[in-house]
Amino acid sequence: MPGRVIAGLPAVGYHLLLGEIIHLGGTLGRSLRSRASAHFVLTPPGGGTTCERVSKPTNGWSSGAPSAGKLLLATGLFVASAEASTDPKVHLEARSFLFARYATTSASSLYAAYGFGKVGFVLGVVGNPRTGYNELIGGAVSRIAWGPQSVTMALALAEAPDSAYLQTYLVPSLSIASLSLSASIEWYEPLQDSGVRQLDLNPLTVLVHLGPRVYLGGVYALGLAGGGAPHHRAGPALQYAFAHGSLRVELVRSLRRSSTEVRVVINAGF
């Protein structure tokens, strides 16, 4: 779930956005607590957007995961409390959008959202026909915007082969001069013992505006799952912007598996 790109998010706006989503998901949260297999304490912990899960009978993190999770959380909190841009008018909104990502090796994904007022709903599907993995996603979404900057947040339920999950999304989209930065950060909290807790940054995208509608840069993705080693991926990206969205092509190499894939990302807003 992407967008444009950073100057800083006023803390007051961040709190307003959290309040909107928490209020909308209150009833859902109470029912989820009764299903949760164990109480989780944030130690603390991120298209297109998706890291395939490995079914393991543990919800614990691998030894290398907490430090990376803390780094990602610290980055998110810094963005959320940074100084406001030259246009300080902060407002909540829920825009309709369509996000699609096709990947030649990893899972592909499709998200569609419909906004009405300050909140909206989002539906998604993730699948990889090469492995048989799939998941269905549904939840609430909202966005805080100020000037050309925005941060989208969502709270959703996902049904995957190994478990049901509570998912949270944080998607900053920021820009400074000709430089743009966007990210999709996802947190997966399993609601059954068979699930695996996960943190997914997929991807962090940095682009430079080269000319009319053309951007060039790179992407980096990080996948963390309980009981497994971190999965790093990186590569170049070329993006073409159109009236209400963009088309991006990524050449991503897995640093752990020494394999390369092509990903095509389409993002449109309405």
N, C-alpha and C positions, 0 to 999 in steps of 0.2 A: 504494500500500500504506500505509494510514493507521492511526489509533488515537485515544487521548485526548491530554492535553497537558501546564510545564518548571520544574524547580528546578535541575537540574544533574546531569551524568553523571560519576560518579567515574572517574578515569583508569584505575584498576585494572580496573573492570568493562569499560571500552572495550577494553582490551587482551585480556581474556579472550574477549570476543565475536569480536574479530579472529582470535584463535587458533583458535577453533572453526571459523570459516568457512574460514580458510586451510588448516586440516588437512583438512577435508572436500573442499576443491577442489584439493588438491595434485596429484593425478593429472591432473585436468582442466587445470590450469595448465601442466603440463609439455608436454601435447600442444598446447595453444594457442600456446605460444612457437614451436613449429616452423611454425605457420601464419602467425604475425604477419608483416606486410610490413616492419616496421621497428621498432627498439627505441624505446620511448617513455619519456621522462623527465618526471616530474610536476613542473610548474614552480612552483606547483601548480595543480590545477584550480580534483545532484541532481542513488494514486491509486491506481484510476482509475488525470500519469505519462508523457505521451508527446508528443514533438515530432516531426513528420514530417521525414524526412531529405531533403536535396536532393543528388542524385547529382552529385558533382564529382570530377575526377581529382586531388584533393589532400587531404592529411590535416592541413594546416596550419590555424592559427587566423587569423581576421581580426584586424586591428590592435587592435580594441577589446575582444577577448575575454579576454586574459590577466588584466587588472585585475579584471574581474567574476568570473572564475574564482577568483582569489586571495581575493577578498572572501568568496565562498561557502565556500571551504575554511577560511578563518580562522574563519568563523562555526561551521562544523561542529566544528573543533578546540576552540573555546571551549566549546561544549556538552559535548564529550567529556571535557574536563578540569575542568569546573566543580565547585563544592562540592556535596557530597551533600545531599539533602533531609533533613527531620526523621525520615524512615524510611530509615536507611542500609543496610538489608538488600538487597544487590544479588544478583540471581540471573539465570541464563541460562534461556531457555525458547523453545520454538517453538510458537506457537499456530496453530490452524487458522483461516483467515479467508476471506472472499469480498469482493472489491472490484470494483465495476462503475461505469463512468462513460460516460454517453451525452452526446455533444456534437453540436450542430446544424450546426457548420461544420468543426471540426477533428476529429482522430481520436478514436474511442471506444475504450475498453479494458476488459478483463475479466481479473482475476487470481484464482486460487484456490490456497490453500496448505493443506498437511496437516502438522501438527507431531507429532513423536514425540520426547519427551525435550528435549534441548537444541538440536536442529537439526531441520529439516524440508525439504520440497521445495515449490517453487512453480511453477505453470504459468500462462502468460498469452498473450493474443491481443490484438493491436491492429489496428484497421482503419478505413479511411475510404472508404466506397463512392462518395463524390463524386470522389475522385482515383484510386481503385484501389490505394492504399497499404495494405500489411498486413505484419504480422510475427508470428512465433511465438516464444515465450520459455519457457525452462525452466532451473531452477537450484536452489540451496540457500539456505535462509533461517534466520535465528535472531534472537533478540530479547533485549536486556538490559532488565530492569525493576527499579525500586526505588520502592516506594510506588505512587502513581498515575502515575508517569512511566515512559516507555519509549523505547527507540531500537531500531528494526528495521533489520537489515542483510541484504543478499542479494547473491549472486554468480550471474550467469546468462549463458547463451548465447542469442542472438537471431538468427533468420534473417529478413532483410529483402530486398526486391527488389534493392537495390544491393550488399549485402555481408552477411557474417556479422559479428556484433558480440559482444564481451565487455562485459557490462553490470554495473555495480555500483550498488547502491541504498543510500541512507542516509535513514531515515524517522524523525525525532524526533517524539514526541507528548507534549506537556508541558502542565502547568496550574499556575496560581498564583491562588488564590482564585477569583474569577468569570471570570478571563481564561484562555483556552486558546490554545495555539500548536501548529501542526503543519506539517510540510513533507515534500515528496517530492523528493529530490535524486538525479538519475540521471546517471551518467557512461557514455558510449558510446565504446568503443575498437574501431575497425574492425580486422578480421582479414584484410582483402583491400585491395588498392590502390584499388579502386573505392569504398570506404567513406569516410565523413566523420566525423572525431572531433567529438563533441558533449557539451555539458553542458546539463542540463535541470532547472530548478526549476519543478515543475508539480504543485500550486501551493504557495505559502506561504500558510497560512490563519490568520487571527487572528479569534477569536470571543469575544463577551462573553455570559455567561449572563444572559438576561433574566427567565426564570421557569422553572417546571417543564418540563423537556425542550426548551426553546426557546433557541436561540443566534442572535445576529446579529453580523455582522462583514464582513470583506472577504477577497478572495484576490488574490494577485499571482503571475504566472508569467513566467519568463524562459527563452528558448531561445537557445543559442549553438551555432553550427555553423561549421566551418572554411570560410573563403571567403565567409561571408555576414554580414550585419548582424545585431545582436542583435534579438530579437523580444520585445517587452514586451506583457503583457496584464494587466488589472486590472479589478476590479469588486466589487459587493456580494455577500454570501452570507447565506442563511438556512438554519439547520439544526434538524432535529427529532431528538432522541435517543429510541431505544426500548431495550428490555431488553438486547439484545446487539449494538447497533450504532447507526447513524444514517442519516438521509436528508438530503441537502443540495442546495439549488438555488443555482446561481451564474449571475450575469449578467455575462459577461466581454467586455470591449472590447479589441480589438487596437489598440495605440497606433501601430503602424506602418502597418497596412492600413486603419485607420479603419472597422472592421467590428465588429459585436457578435454574440455567440452565447449561447445558453442551454446550461448543462451541469447534468446531474442525476447526483448521486453517491450510491451506496448502499454502505455499509461494514458488514459483520457479522463478529463473532468467535464462535468456538465453543470 
